[in-house]
Amino acid sequence: MTDRSVPSGYVRDDAGLVAVLRAESWERPAADDVGVDLAAVDYVARLVDPEIPFHMNVVVTHVASSAPIEEASSLVIAAAYEQHPGALVIGCDSWIWAPFPARCIRFSYPAGDLSIVVTRWVFATGRHQIHLVASRSAEQYVLSDEFFNAIATSLIFSEAA
């Protein structure tokens, strides 16, 4: 992986095929603290604040695939509707700040009294589909969107990607 400078207050974590920039205030939770199947996940980080009902989080996953970005992003959109009843796709845009074809897909879904907004960046490397997923409540969206975009633009891809 190519080395890039790390801003003060951040660390760079290895997430398998990518290196992820993480704010020092964010934690790397233990397997039993996370409500996701960690066998399918390369990386998880979250901000824990007892004052906030939803903990913003970042997840990285990958699958071996040579599928083009169009197919990869279509699968993400279909999965959003399947996994989250009531999901609403907000947008699907090209992501030009990556060395591979990529898309930024945003959707929201209801979760109890909250609306959760998910931004999923999908990178089609020719060998893998790498997913960076940022989740937060709708109330946290405006304050966190620039932060999550900075994480996505600062990814460092390994040669194996």
N, C-alpha and C positions, 0 to 999 in steps of 0.2 A: 504494500500500500504506500502511496505517496504521502510524505509527511506534510502537514499544513500546520500553521501556527494555531494555538488554542487560546482564545481570549481569556482574560482574567475572569474567574468565577465559573469556568467550564472545565470539563475533562473530556477526553476522547476515549470511548469504550469500543472494544472489539466486539463486533456482532456477526462474526462469521465471514460472510462475503463482503461486508461493508464495515467501516468504522463510523461510529455515530457520535456527534457532539452532544454532550449532556450537561445541563446546569448542575453545579455542585449541590444545590439544594434538593435535587431530585434523587430518589432512592432507587436502588436495584433490588426489587423485592425477592424474597425467598419463594420457592416453588409453591409452598402451601398457602402463601398470602395472595396468590393471583388466581383470578377466576377464568383462566384460559388453559388450554392443553399445552403445557410447556414442551411436550415432545415435538410439537410442530412449530415451535417458536425459537428463533435465534437470539432474541433480545427483548427485554422489557425494562422500562424505567417509568416511574410515576412521581407525581408531586402529591405528597400527603399533607393535607391541611384539615385538622379536625373541624374547622369552621365551615368547610365546603362539603356538600353531600356527595359530590362526584369527584374522584381523584383523576385529574388529567393524566394521560399516559401515552407512551410511545411503544410500539411493538414492531419488530422486524421479523419477517418470515421470508422463506424462499422455497421454490420448487424447481426441480430440473425441468426445463422446457425450452424448446426452440421456437415456440409459437410467436408470431408477430405481435406487436403492441396492440393492434386492433382486437385481436382475439383475447389477449390477456385482459384488456380493460372491459371487454364485454362480459367476461367471466366474473370480474369483480362486481360489476353492476348487478348481474343476475344473483350473485351470492348475497349482496346487500338486501335484496328483496326477499330472498329465501330465509336468511338468518335473522332478519329483523322485521317482523310483521309491522306494517304501517310505515316502512321506510319511504323516504322521498329523496330522489336523486336531485341534488342542487346543481351540479355541473360536472363536466368531464372535459378537461382541457389538456392540450399538449404541454409538456414540461420540458423546456428547452435547456435547462441548467444541468443536464446530465450527459455523460459521455455515451449514453445508449438511448434508443427510443423510449420515451416515458410519457406517462399521463398522470394528471392530478385529478382524482375523482372525489367529489364531496357529496355526502348524503347525511340525512338526519333520520332519527327514529325515536319513537316514544319509549321511555323507560320509567314506568310509574308516573310520578308527578313531573319528571324532567324530560326534556328533549336533549338527546345526545347528538352532537355533530361530529362526524368522522371525516377526516381527510386521509385518503389512501393514495400514496404515490406508488405507481407500478412501473418498474424498469424491466424492459425486455432486452436481455444482454445477448441473446442468441444461444446461450447455454442454460440460463436460468431466468425465472421471473422473480425479481426481488421486490418485496412489498414493505414500505414504511407506512405505518398506520398511526395516526394521531387521533385520540378521542378526548372530547371534553363536552361539558354541558353547554347548551345554547348561551347561557349567561356568561360563560367563560370564553366564548368564541372570539369576540372582538379583541379582548386583551391577549389572547394566545395565538392568533392566526399568524402574525409576523414572526413570533418565536418558532412556531412549527415550520414555517417556510424556511427560516434560517437553518434549522436542522436538516431539512431536505436538500438545500443547496450546498451544505457543507459535508455531505456524505463523501467518504473516500472508498472507492470500490477496489477490491483486491484483484489481482491478476486472475484468480480463479473464477471471478464473477462472470 
